[in-house]
Amino acid sequence: MNREIQEAISELNGSIDDFIGNRGMVAPEAMNATKAMPLSENLHGDSHMKSDFGDYIRRGVDNFLTKSMSDGSGESGGHLAPQEIALQVNEKLKFLSPMRRISHIVTISTNSIDMLVDSKLPEAGWAAASENEREETDAPEIKKIKIPVHEIFAKPKANQRLLDDSQINVEEWLMTKVAEKIAALENDAFVNGDGDNKPSGFLNCESAEGEKRDFGKLQHFYTGAAGSLGANGDAVNTLIDMVCSLRPFYVRNAKWVMSRSALAGIRKLKNKEGMCLWQPSLMESSPSTLLGYPVVLDDDMPAVADDSTSVAFGDFYSGYQIVDRQGLKILRDPYTSKPFVEFYVTKRTGGNVVDFDAIKLLKFASKPE
């Protein structure tokens, strides 16, 4: 009996040695294949999921639903699109939306997020080693900003002949159309939104002129002339004041955001040596600058007019928070608009200012007396 057990153990050890030896011969890339790769890369390689989603778009075949969905259709109807499609739409949105490129973005699985913001920093003081008592200092004040997500939709449509054309990448066409429509709506909301069933834009915040302001108010500056930048020298001084008003913590990531008409006026400003303050980009990868800081052109900023706020400056990554609800829903409707097929696509997003010291505004108006 002992001999049989000993032979079994020897045979088992031999199998283990063979396994270890073979494992050592495996190529490094094969060993790494089992490691988790980034979601977008992993899904890009899933040809079956691509094919199934394409079948759903072209013919309504819903094989991909049973393979890729992690949630039901929900109370609003529709199906969750594969994560690959949702990620690619978000990438296109970031490319098309100036605010998405410069703001902080977080993805949640609930209907809102609570951001805790310091409205007052704690006090501190110096003390001598011989002092036994220390005066009590003021405690910090924390306020909560709730950012809900709101539903935004796009409804592109195509005729069946287009969908039947095998030479056309229907998935790419659908993602592009959806991203274009959604990006136009949500970027305007990130700038001008009133918070009523849409994100609250940073221009919707109250503002005050002074450095010391109530919590929830941005600081603004005046050009000194209604509907224009005013005299060259005054305009230059105002822009310099805006830059210098920003705390050092925000300056390293600061950017100008302005409308096209505001940029037209700013490009004409010159310093005392006659050189333009605005410096054009010399390479595609580097942006144009104003006083050394990148310029972001945003057509959703108001055009220059009397009392318009057409220029902003600051660290938008610290100052503005965009919130996305995970998931992208899609509903194929071949009946409502025959002979066309409609695609009803929805996503949820929100946004609000979370740091009121990080963004400064420029009003094209005379300074009140």
Secondary structure in CASP SS format (residue, H / E / C, confidence):
PFRMAT SS
TARGET T0000
AUTHOR 0000-0000-0000
METHOD secondary structure of the structure
MODEL  1
M C 1.00
N H 1.00
R H 1.00
E H 1.00
I H 1.00
Q H 1.00
E H 1.00
A H 1.00
I H 1.00
S H 1.00
E H 1.00
L H 1.00
N H 1.00
G H 1.00
S H 1.00
I H 1.00
D H 1.00
D H 1.00
F H 1.00
I H 1.00
G H 1.00
N H 1.00
R H 1.00
G H 1.00
M C 1.00
V C 1.00
A C 1.00
P H 1.00
E H 1.00
A H 1.00
M H 1.00
N H 1.00
A C 1.00
T C 1.00
K C 1.00
A C 1.00
M C 1.00
P C 1.00
L H 1.00
S H 1.00
E H 1.00
N H 1.00
L H 1.00
H H 1.00
G C 1.00
D C 1.00
S H 1.00
H H 1.00
M H 1.00
K H 1.00
S H 1.00
D H 1.00
F H 1.00
G H 1.00
D H 1.00
Y H 1.00
I H 1.00
R H 1.00
R H 1.00
G C 1.00
V C 1.00
D C 1.00
N H 1.00
F H 1.00
L H 1.00
T H 1.00
K H 1.00
S H 1.00
M C 1.00
S C 1.00
D C 1.00
G C 1.00
S C 1.00
G C 1.00
E C 1.00
S C 1.00
G C 1.00
G C 1.00
H E 1.00
L E 1.00
A C 1.00
P C 1.00
Q H 1.00
E H 1.00
I H 1.00
A H 1.00
L H 1.00
Q H 1.00
V H 1.00
N H 1.00
E H 1.00
K H 1.00
L H 1.00
K H 1.00
F H 1.00
L H 1.00
S C 1.00
P H 1.00
M H 1.00
R H 1.00
R H 1.00
I H 1.00
S C 1.00
H E 1.00
I E 1.00
V E 1.00
T E 1.00
I E 1.00
S C 1.00
T C 1.00
N C 1.00
S E 1.00
I E 1.00
D E 1.00
M E 1.00
L E 1.00
V E 1.00
D E 1.00
S E 1.00
K E 1.00
L C 1.00
P C 1.00
E C 1.00
A C 1.00
G C 1.00
W C 1.00
A C 1.00
A C 1.00
A C 1.00
S C 1.00
E C 1.00
N C 1.00
E C 1.00
R C 1.00
E C 1.00
E C 1.00
T C 1.00
D C 1.00
A C 1.00
P C 1.00
E E 1.00
I E 1.00
K E 1.00
K E 1.00
I E 1.00
K E 1.00
I E 1.00
P E 1.00
V C 1.00
H E 1.00
E E 1.00
I E 1.00
F E 1.00
A E 1.00
K C 1.00
P C 1.00
K E 1.00
A E 1.00
N E 1.00
Q H 1.00
R H 1.00
L H 1.00
L H 1.00
D H 1.00
D C 1.00
S C 1.00
Q C 1.00
I C 1.00
N C 1.00
V H 1.00
E H 1.00
E H 1.00
W H 1.00
L H 1.00
M H 1.00
T H 1.00
K H 1.00
V H 1.00
A H 1.00
E H 1.00
K H 1.00
I H 1.00
A H 1.00
A H 1.00
L H 1.00
E H 1.00
N H 1.00
D H 1.00
A H 1.00
F H 1.00
V H 1.00
N H 1.00
G C 1.00
D E 1.00
G C 1.00
D C 1.00
N C 1.00
K C 1.00
P C 1.00
S E 1.00
G C 1.00
F H 1.00
L H 1.00
N H 1.00
C C 1.00
E E 1.00
S E 1.00
A E 1.00
E C 1.00
G C 1.00
E C 1.00
K C 1.00
R C 1.00
D C 1.00
F C 1.00
G C 1.00
K E 1.00
L E 1.00
Q E 1.00
H E 1.00
F E 1.00
Y E 1.00
T C 1.00
G C 1.00
A E 1.00
A C 1.00
G C 1.00
S E 1.00
L C 1.00
G C 1.00
A C 1.00
N H 1.00
G H 1.00
D H 1.00
A H 1.00
V H 1.00
N H 1.00
T H 1.00
L H 1.00
I H 1.00
D H 1.00
M H 1.00
V H 1.00
C H 1.00
S H 1.00
L C 1.00
R C 1.00
P H 1.00
F H 1.00
Y H 1.00
V H 1.00
R C 1.00
N C 1.00
A C 1.00
K E 1.00
W E 1.00
V E 1.00
M E 1.00
S C 1.00
R H 1.00
S H 1.00
A H 1.00
L H 1.00
A H 1.00
G H 1.00
I H 1.00
R C 1.00
K C 1.00
L C 1.00
K E 1.00
N C 1.00
K C 1.00
E C 1.00
G C 1.00
M C 1.00
C E 1.00
L C 1.00
W E 1.00
Q E 1.00
P C 1.00
S C 1.00
L C 1.00
M C 1.00
E C 1.00
S C 1.00
S C 1.00
P C 1.00
S C 1.00
T E 1.00
L E 1.00
L C 1.00
G C 1.00
Y E 1.00
P E 1.00
V E 1.00
V E 1.00
L E 1.00
D C 1.00
D C 1.00
D C 1.00
M C 1.00
P C 1.00
A C 1.00
V C 1.00
A C 1.00
D C 1.00
D C 1.00
S E 1.00
T E 1.00
S E 1.00
V E 1.00
A E 1.00
F E 1.00
G E 1.00
D C 1.00
F H 1.00
Y H 1.00
S H 1.00
G H 1.00
Y E 1.00
Q E 1.00
I E 1.00
V E 1.00
D E 1.00
R E 1.00
Q E 1.00
G E 1.00
L E 1.00
K E 1.00
I E 1.00
L E 1.00
R E 1.00
D E 1.00
P C 1.00
Y C 1.00
T C 1.00
S C 1.00
K C 1.00
P C 1.00
F E 1.00
V E 1.00
E E 1.00
F E 1.00
Y E 1.00
V E 1.00
T E 1.00
K E 1.00
R E 1.00
T E 1.00
G E 1.00
G E 1.00
N E 1.00
V E 1.00
V C 1.00
D C 1.00
F C 1.00
D C 1.00
A C 1.00
I E 1.00
K E 1.00
L E 1.00
L E 1.00
K E 1.00
F E 1.00
A C 1.00
S C 1.00
K C 1.00
P C 1.00
E C 1.00
END
